[in-house]
Amino acid sequence: MRDLLDFTGKTVVVTGGSTGIGNGIARAFRDHGAKLIITASRERAAYDTDMDGMDYHQVDIADDDAMRAFAAQVSSLDVLVNSVGTVVYKRKEFQMPTFRHVVDVNLNGVMHACVLFHDKLLATKGNIVNIASVASFRPTRGNPAYSASKGGLALLTKSLADAWGPEGIRVNGLAPGFVATKITAVSYDNPEINEGIVNTTPLRRWGTPEEMGQVALFLASDMASFMTGHTIPVDGGQSL
Protein backbone atom coordinates (compact mmCIF):
# COMPACT_ATOMS: atom_id res chain seq x y z
CA MET A 1 0.00 0.00 0.00
CA ARG A 2 2.84 2.38 0.81
CA ASP A 3 4.36 1.82 -2.66
CA LEU A 4 1.12 2.97 -4.30
CA LEU A 5 1.72 6.40 -2.77
CA ASP A 6 5.34 6.60 -3.92
CA PHE A 7 5.69 9.37 -6.49
CA THR A 8 9.45 9.06 -6.90
CA GLY A 9 10.38 9.92 -10.48
CA LYS A 10 7.02 11.61 -11.10
CA THR A 11 6.61 15.28 -11.97
CA VAL A 12 3.70 17.13 -10.36
CA VAL A 13 2.52 20.66 -11.15
CA VAL A 14 0.45 22.38 -8.45
CA THR A 15 -1.06 25.70 -9.49
CA GLY A 16 -1.58 27.91 -6.45
CA GLY A 17 0.96 25.83 -4.55
CA SER A 18 2.47 28.62 -2.45
CA THR A 19 -0.07 28.87 0.37
CA GLY A 20 -3.03 27.22 2.05
CA ILE A 21 -4.55 24.10 0.56
CA GLY A 22 -2.28 24.23 -2.48
CA ASN A 23 0.84 24.31 -0.34
CA GLY A 24 -0.45 21.44 1.82
CA ILE A 25 -0.98 19.40 -1.34
CA ALA A 26 2.43 20.34 -2.78
CA ARG A 27 4.17 19.33 0.44
CA ALA A 28 2.34 15.99 0.47
CA PHE A 29 3.56 15.12 -3.03
CA ARG A 30 7.08 16.36 -2.27
CA ASP A 31 7.24 14.27 0.87
CA HIS A 32 6.23 11.22 -1.19
CA GLY A 33 9.08 11.64 -3.64
CA ALA A 34 7.63 13.76 -6.44
CA LYS A 35 9.41 16.50 -8.33
CA LEU A 36 7.30 19.58 -7.57
CA ILE A 37 6.67 22.53 -9.85
CA ILE A 38 4.40 25.13 -8.30
CA THR A 39 2.89 28.43 -9.39
CA ALA A 40 1.58 31.51 -7.65
CA SER A 41 0.65 35.01 -8.72
CA ARG A 42 3.19 36.91 -6.63
CA GLU A 43 6.96 36.83 -6.18
CA ARG A 44 8.30 33.95 -4.11
CA ALA A 45 9.51 36.32 -1.40
CA ALA A 46 5.91 37.32 -0.71
CA TYR A 47 5.21 33.92 0.87
CA ASP A 48 6.51 32.52 4.13
CA THR A 49 5.37 28.92 3.61
CA ASP A 50 7.41 25.74 3.14
CA MET A 51 8.42 25.50 -0.51
CA ASP A 52 11.75 23.75 0.02
CA GLY A 53 12.76 21.64 -2.94
CA MET A 54 10.01 23.02 -5.17
CA ASP A 55 10.52 24.71 -8.53
CA TYR A 56 8.66 28.01 -8.17
CA HIS A 57 7.12 30.01 -11.04
CA GLN A 58 5.33 33.33 -10.74
CA VAL A 59 2.35 32.95 -13.10
CA ASP A 60 -1.11 34.49 -13.24
CA ILE A 61 -3.34 31.58 -14.32
CA ALA A 62 -5.79 34.06 -15.85
CA ASP A 63 -3.07 35.38 -18.17
CA ASP A 64 -3.23 33.13 -21.24
CA ASP A 65 0.16 34.16 -22.62
CA ALA A 66 1.90 33.66 -19.28
CA MET A 67 0.34 30.21 -18.91
CA ARG A 68 1.44 29.18 -22.40
CA ALA A 69 5.00 30.29 -21.62
CA PHE A 70 4.96 28.41 -18.31
CA ALA A 71 3.60 25.19 -19.83
CA ALA A 72 6.30 25.27 -22.49
CA GLN A 73 8.93 25.07 -19.74
CA VAL A 74 7.53 21.80 -18.33
CA SER A 75 9.09 18.97 -20.32
CA SER A 76 7.11 16.10 -18.83
CA LEU A 77 4.15 15.81 -16.48
CA ASP A 78 2.48 13.04 -14.51
CA VAL A 79 0.01 14.92 -12.31
CA LEU A 80 -1.61 18.33 -12.66
CA VAL A 81 -3.23 19.70 -9.50
CA ASN A 82 -5.32 22.81 -10.10
CA SER A 83 -5.44 24.37 -6.66
CA VAL A 84 -5.31 28.00 -7.68
CA GLY A 85 -8.38 29.93 -6.63
CA THR A 86 -9.67 33.25 -5.38
CA VAL A 87 -12.67 34.71 -3.60
CA VAL A 88 -13.67 38.33 -2.94
CA TYR A 89 -15.73 39.27 0.09
CA LYS A 90 -18.02 42.18 1.07
CA ARG A 91 -20.40 41.42 -1.81
CA LYS A 92 -17.90 42.71 -4.36
CA GLU A 93 -18.53 39.64 -6.51
CA PHE A 94 -21.84 41.27 -7.52
CA GLN A 95 -19.76 43.79 -9.47
CA MET A 96 -19.13 42.46 -12.98
CA PRO A 97 -15.37 43.16 -13.20
CA THR A 98 -14.87 41.23 -9.96
CA PHE A 99 -17.25 38.47 -11.04
CA ARG A 100 -15.34 38.00 -14.29
CA HIS A 101 -11.97 37.97 -12.52
CA VAL A 102 -13.02 35.26 -10.04
CA VAL A 103 -14.44 33.09 -12.83
CA ASP A 104 -11.33 33.66 -14.96
CA VAL A 105 -9.09 32.40 -12.16
CA ASN A 106 -11.24 29.62 -10.70
CA LEU A 107 -12.70 28.15 -13.88
CA ASN A 108 -11.37 29.54 -17.15
CA GLY A 109 -7.76 29.45 -15.96
CA VAL A 110 -8.13 25.87 -14.78
CA MET A 111 -9.55 24.80 -18.14
CA HIS A 112 -6.66 26.49 -19.91
CA ALA A 113 -4.14 24.68 -17.71
CA CYS A 114 -5.80 21.33 -18.44
CA VAL A 115 -5.73 21.96 -22.19
CA LEU A 116 -2.13 23.19 -22.16
CA PHE A 117 -0.89 20.10 -20.32
CA HIS A 118 -3.14 17.56 -22.07
CA ASP A 119 -0.50 16.23 -24.45
CA LYS A 120 2.09 15.82 -21.71
CA LEU A 121 -0.38 13.95 -19.52
CA LEU A 122 -1.33 11.81 -22.51
CA ALA A 123 2.31 10.81 -22.96
CA THR A 124 2.60 9.61 -19.34
CA LYS A 125 -1.00 8.42 -18.90
CA GLY A 126 -1.12 10.96 -16.10
CA ASN A 127 -4.04 12.50 -14.29
CA ILE A 128 -5.59 15.73 -13.08
CA VAL A 129 -6.86 16.69 -9.63
CA ASN A 130 -9.04 19.79 -9.51
CA ILE A 131 -9.60 21.52 -6.18
CA ALA A 132 -13.26 22.44 -6.05
CA SER A 133 -15.23 23.33 -2.90
CA VAL A 134 -18.34 22.45 -0.97
CA ALA A 135 -19.58 25.58 -2.76
CA SER A 136 -19.57 23.38 -5.87
CA PHE A 137 -22.75 21.79 -4.58
CA ARG A 138 -24.59 24.65 -2.89
CA PRO A 139 -24.66 28.45 -3.02
CA THR A 140 -22.41 30.61 -0.90
CA ARG A 141 -24.27 33.71 0.22
CA GLY A 142 -22.54 36.87 -0.92
CA ASN A 143 -20.16 35.07 -3.31
CA PRO A 144 -21.96 34.33 -6.60
CA ALA A 145 -18.76 34.21 -8.65
CA TYR A 146 -17.04 31.80 -6.27
CA SER A 147 -20.07 29.50 -6.17
CA ALA A 148 -20.62 29.61 -9.92
CA SER A 149 -16.97 28.98 -10.71
CA LYS A 150 -16.61 26.11 -8.26
CA GLY A 151 -19.89 24.58 -9.40
CA GLY A 152 -18.64 24.83 -12.96
CA LEU A 153 -15.34 23.24 -11.94
CA ALA A 154 -17.10 20.13 -10.62
CA LEU A 155 -18.93 19.71 -13.93
CA LEU A 156 -15.78 20.54 -15.91
CA THR A 157 -14.10 17.68 -14.03
CA LYS A 158 -16.83 15.32 -15.24
CA SER A 159 -16.66 16.66 -18.79
CA LEU A 160 -12.89 16.27 -19.11
CA ALA A 161 -13.00 12.83 -17.49
CA ASP A 162 -15.56 11.74 -20.07
CA ALA A 163 -13.61 13.25 -22.98
CA TRP A 164 -10.14 12.10 -21.99
CA GLY A 165 -10.88 8.81 -20.24
CA PRO A 166 -10.54 6.81 -23.47
CA GLU A 167 -7.03 8.27 -23.79
CA GLY A 168 -6.06 7.00 -20.33
CA ILE A 169 -6.15 10.37 -18.56
CA ARG A 170 -8.10 10.38 -15.29
CA VAL A 171 -9.66 13.62 -14.00
CA ASN A 172 -10.97 13.88 -10.45
CA GLY A 173 -11.56 16.57 -7.88
CA LEU A 174 -11.77 17.15 -4.18
CA ALA A 175 -14.11 19.61 -2.54
CA PRO A 176 -12.71 21.03 0.70
CA GLY A 177 -15.02 22.25 3.39
CA PHE A 178 -13.82 24.84 5.90
CA VAL A 179 -10.03 24.61 6.00
CA ALA A 180 -7.91 26.89 8.18
CA THR A 181 -5.85 29.01 5.77
CA LYS A 182 -5.05 32.69 5.25
CA ILE A 183 -7.94 33.05 2.82
CA THR A 184 -10.43 31.75 5.42
CA ALA A 185 -8.94 33.72 8.33
CA VAL A 186 -11.77 36.24 8.02
CA SER A 187 -14.11 33.49 9.28
CA TYR A 188 -11.71 31.49 11.43
CA ASP A 189 -10.70 34.54 13.48
CA ASN A 190 -14.31 35.65 14.04
CA PRO A 191 -15.50 33.83 17.20
CA GLU A 192 -19.18 33.91 16.23
CA ILE A 193 -18.63 32.67 12.68
CA ASN A 194 -16.07 30.12 13.83
CA GLU A 195 -18.48 28.68 16.38
CA GLY A 196 -21.23 28.44 13.78
CA ILE A 197 -18.97 26.54 11.39
CA VAL A 198 -17.74 24.14 14.05
CA ASN A 199 -21.26 23.49 15.32
CA THR A 200 -22.51 22.61 11.84
CA THR A 201 -19.59 20.30 11.10
CA PRO A 202 -20.12 16.76 12.43
CA LEU A 203 -16.43 16.34 13.23
CA ARG A 204 -16.62 19.63 15.18
CA ARG A 205 -13.47 21.24 13.80
CA TRP A 206 -11.89 22.85 10.77
CA GLY A 207 -9.87 20.85 8.28
CA THR A 208 -6.16 21.34 7.57
CA PRO A 209 -4.22 21.76 4.32
CA GLU A 210 -2.36 18.56 5.20
CA GLU A 211 -5.62 16.60 5.19
CA MET A 212 -6.43 17.93 1.73
CA GLY A 213 -2.98 16.78 0.62
CA GLN A 214 -3.68 13.24 1.78
CA VAL A 215 -6.82 13.00 -0.37
CA ALA A 216 -5.06 14.55 -3.37
CA LEU A 217 -2.33 11.91 -3.05
CA PHE A 218 -4.97 9.18 -3.09
CA LEU A 219 -6.76 10.57 -6.14
CA ALA A 220 -3.51 10.93 -8.10
CA SER A 221 -2.20 7.50 -7.12
CA ASP A 222 -2.87 4.03 -8.49
CA MET A 223 -5.07 3.48 -5.44
CA ALA A 224 -7.68 5.45 -7.41
CA SER A 225 -6.83 3.90 -10.78
CA PHE A 226 -10.48 3.08 -11.58
CA MET A 227 -11.84 6.46 -10.49
CA THR A 228 -12.50 9.34 -12.83
CA GLY A 229 -14.98 12.20 -13.04
CA HIS A 230 -15.68 12.37 -9.32
CA THR A 231 -15.35 15.30 -6.94
CA ILE A 232 -15.06 14.07 -3.36
CA PRO A 233 -16.22 16.27 -0.47
CA VAL A 234 -13.51 16.51 2.21
CA ASP A 235 -15.41 18.59 4.73
CA GLY A 236 -15.70 16.81 8.06
CA GLY A 237 -19.27 15.93 7.14
CA GLN A 238 -20.33 19.58 6.92
CA SER A 239 -22.20 19.09 3.64
CA LEU A 240 -24.39 16.38 5.15
C-alpha positions as CSV (number, residue, x, y, z in Angstrom):
1,M,0.0,0.0,0.0
2,R,2.8,2.4,0.8
3,D,4.4,1.8,-2.7
4,L,1.1,3.0,-4.3
5,L,1.7,6.4,-2.8
6,D,5.3,6.6,-3.9
7,F,5.7,9.4,-6.5
8,T,9.5,9.1,-6.9
9,G,10.4,9.9,-10.5
10,K,7.0,11.6,-11.1
11,T,6.6,15.3,-12.0
12,V,3.7,17.1,-10.4
13,V,2.5,20.7,-11.1
14,V,0.5,22.4,-8.5
15,T,-1.1,25.7,-9.5
16,G,-1.6,27.9,-6.5
17,G,1.0,25.8,-4.5
18,S,2.5,28.6,-2.5
19,T,-0.1,28.9,0.4
20,G,-3.0,27.2,2.1
21,I,-4.5,24.1,0.6
22,G,-2.3,24.2,-2.5
23,N,0.8,24.3,-0.3
24,G,-0.5,21.4,1.8
25,I,-1.0,19.4,-1.3
26,A,2.4,20.3,-2.8
27,R,4.2,19.3,0.4
28,A,2.3,16.0,0.5
29,F,3.6,15.1,-3.0
30,R,7.1,16.4,-2.3
31,D,7.2,14.3,0.9
32,H,6.2,11.2,-1.2
33,G,9.1,11.6,-3.6
34,A,7.6,13.8,-6.4
35,K,9.4,16.5,-8.3
36,L,7.3,19.6,-7.6
37,I,6.7,22.5,-9.9
38,I,4.4,25.1,-8.3
39,T,2.9,28.4,-9.4
40,A,1.6,31.5,-7.6
41,S,0.7,35.0,-8.7
42,R,3.2,36.9,-6.6
43,E,7.0,36.8,-6.2
44,R,8.3,34.0,-4.1
45,A,9.5,36.3,-1.4
46,A,5.9,37.3,-0.7
47,Y,5.2,33.9,0.9
48,D,6.5,32.5,4.1
49,T,5.4,28.9,3.6
50,D,7.4,25.7,3.1
51,M,8.4,25.5,-0.5
52,D,11.8,23.8,0.0
53,G,12.8,21.6,-2.9
54,M,10.0,23.0,-5.2
55,D,10.5,24.7,-8.5
56,Y,8.7,28.0,-8.2
57,H,7.1,30.0,-11.0
58,Q,5.3,33.3,-10.7
59,V,2.4,33.0,-13.1
60,D,-1.1,34.5,-13.2
61,I,-3.3,31.6,-14.3
62,A,-5.8,34.1,-15.8
63,D,-3.1,35.4,-18.2
64,D,-3.2,33.1,-21.2
65,D,0.2,34.2,-22.6
66,A,1.9,33.7,-19.3
67,M,0.3,30.2,-18.9
68,R,1.4,29.2,-22.4
69,A,5.0,30.3,-21.6
70,F,5.0,28.4,-18.3
71,A,3.6,25.2,-19.8
72,A,6.3,25.3,-22.5
73,Q,8.9,25.1,-19.7
74,V,7.5,21.8,-18.3
75,S,9.1,19.0,-20.3
76,S,7.1,16.1,-18.8
77,L,4.1,15.8,-16.5
78,D,2.5,13.0,-14.5
79,V,0.0,14.9,-12.3
80,L,-1.6,18.3,-12.7
81,V,-3.2,19.7,-9.5
82,N,-5.3,22.8,-10.1
83,S,-5.4,24.4,-6.7
84,V,-5.3,28.0,-7.7
85,G,-8.4,29.9,-6.6
86,T,-9.7,33.2,-5.4
87,V,-12.7,34.7,-3.6
88,V,-13.7,38.3,-2.9
89,Y,-15.7,39.3,0.1
90,K,-18.0,42.2,1.1
91,R,-20.4,41.4,-1.8
92,K,-17.9,42.7,-4.4
93,E,-18.5,39.6,-6.5
94,F,-21.8,41.3,-7.5
95,Q,-19.8,43.8,-9.5
96,M,-19.1,42.5,-13.0
97,P,-15.4,43.2,-13.2
98,T,-14.9,41.2,-10.0
99,F,-17.2,38.5,-11.0
100,R,-15.3,38.0,-14.3
101,H,-12.0,38.0,-12.5
102,V,-13.0,35.3,-10.0
103,V,-14.4,33.1,-12.8
104,D,-11.3,33.7,-15.0
105,V,-9.1,32.4,-12.2
106,N,-11.2,29.6,-10.7
107,L,-12.7,28.1,-13.9
108,N,-11.4,29.5,-17.2
109,G,-7.8,29.4,-16.0
110,V,-8.1,25.9,-14.8
111,M,-9.6,24.8,-18.1
112,H,-6.7,26.5,-19.9
113,A,-4.1,24.7,-17.7
114,C,-5.8,21.3,-18.4
115,V,-5.7,22.0,-22.2
116,L,-2.1,23.2,-22.2
117,F,-0.9,20.1,-20.3
118,H,-3.1,17.6,-22.1
119,D,-0.5,16.2,-24.5
120,K,2.1,15.8,-21.7
121,L,-0.4,14.0,-19.5
122,L,-1.3,11.8,-22.5
123,A,2.3,10.8,-23.0
124,T,2.6,9.6,-19.3
125,K,-1.0,8.4,-18.9
126,G,-1.1,11.0,-16.1
127,N,-4.0,12.5,-14.3
128,I,-5.6,15.7,-13.1
129,V,-6.9,16.7,-9.6
130,N,-9.0,19.8,-9.5
131,I,-9.6,21.5,-6.2
132,A,-13.3,22.4,-6.1
133,S,-15.2,23.3,-2.9
134,V,-18.3,22.5,-1.0
135,A,-19.6,25.6,-2.8
136,S,-19.6,23.4,-5.9
137,F,-22.8,21.8,-4.6
138,R,-24.6,24.7,-2.9
139,P,-24.7,28.5,-3.0
140,T,-22.4,30.6,-0.9
141,R,-24.3,33.7,0.2
142,G,-22.5,36.9,-0.9
143,N,-20.2,35.1,-3.3
144,P,-22.0,34.3,-6.6
145,A,-18.8,34.2,-8.6
146,Y,-17.0,31.8,-6.3
147,S,-20.1,29.5,-6.2
148,A,-20.6,29.6,-9.9
149,S,-17.0,29.0,-10.7
150,K,-16.6,26.1,-8.3
151,G,-19.9,24.6,-9.4
152,G,-18.6,24.8,-13.0
153,L,-15.3,23.2,-11.9
154,A,-17.1,20.1,-10.6
155,L,-18.9,19.7,-13.9
156,L,-15.8,20.5,-15.9
157,T,-14.1,17.7,-14.0
158,K,-16.8,15.3,-15.2
159,S,-16.7,16.7,-18.8
160,L,-12.9,16.3,-19.1
161,A,-13.0,12.8,-17.5
162,D,-15.6,11.7,-20.1
163,A,-13.6,13.2,-23.0
164,W,-10.1,12.1,-22.0
165,G,-10.9,8.8,-20.2
166,P,-10.5,6.8,-23.5
167,E,-7.0,8.3,-23.8
168,G,-6.1,7.0,-20.3
169,I,-6.2,10.4,-18.6
170,R,-8.1,10.4,-15.3
171,V,-9.7,13.6,-14.0
172,N,-11.0,13.9,-10.5
173,G,-11.6,16.6,-7.9
174,L,-11.8,17.2,-4.2
175,A,-14.1,19.6,-2.5
176,P,-12.7,21.0,0.7
177,G,-15.0,22.3,3.4
178,F,-13.8,24.8,5.9
179,V,-10.0,24.6,6.0
180,A,-7.9,26.9,8.2
181,T,-5.8,29.0,5.8
182,K,-5.0,32.7,5.2
183,I,-7.9,33.1,2.8
184,T,-10.4,31.7,5.4
185,A,-8.9,33.7,8.3
186,V,-11.8,36.2,8.0
187,S,-14.1,33.5,9.3
188,Y,-11.7,31.5,11.4
189,D,-10.7,34.5,13.5
190,N,-14.3,35.7,14.0
191,P,-15.5,33.8,17.2
192,E,-19.2,33.9,16.2
193,I,-18.6,32.7,12.7
194,N,-16.1,30.1,13.8
195,E,-18.5,28.7,16.4
196,G,-21.2,28.4,13.8
197,I,-19.0,26.5,11.4
198,V,-17.7,24.1,14.0
199,N,-21.3,23.5,15.3
200,T,-22.5,22.6,11.8
201,T,-19.6,20.3,11.1
202,P,-20.1,16.8,12.4
203,L,-16.4,16.3,13.2
204,R,-16.6,19.6,15.2
205,R,-13.5,21.2,13.8
206,W,-11.9,22.9,10.8
207,G,-9.9,20.9,8.3
208,T,-6.2,21.3,7.6
209,P,-4.2,21.8,4.3
210,E,-2.4,18.6,5.2
211,E,-5.6,16.6,5.2
212,M,-6.4,17.9,1.7
213,G,-3.0,16.8,0.6
214,Q,-3.7,13.2,1.8
215,V,-6.8,13.0,-0.4
216,A,-5.1,14.5,-3.4
217,L,-2.3,11.9,-3.1
218,F,-5.0,9.2,-3.1
219,L,-6.8,10.6,-6.1
220,A,-3.5,10.9,-8.1
221,S,-2.2,7.5,-7.1
222,D,-2.9,4.0,-8.5
223,M,-5.1,3.5,-5.4
224,A,-7.7,5.4,-7.4
225,S,-6.8,3.9,-10.8
226,F,-10.5,3.1,-11.6
227,M,-11.8,6.5,-10.5
228,T,-12.5,9.3,-12.8
229,G,-15.0,12.2,-13.0
230,H,-15.7,12.4,-9.3
231,T,-15.3,15.3,-6.9
232,I,-15.1,14.1,-3.4
233,P,-16.2,16.3,-0.5
234,V,-13.5,16.5,2.2
235,D,-15.4,18.6,4.7
236,G,-15.7,16.8,8.1
237,G,-19.3,15.9,7.1
238,Q,-20.3,19.6,6.9
239,S,-22.2,19.1,3.6
240,L,-24.4,16.4,5.2
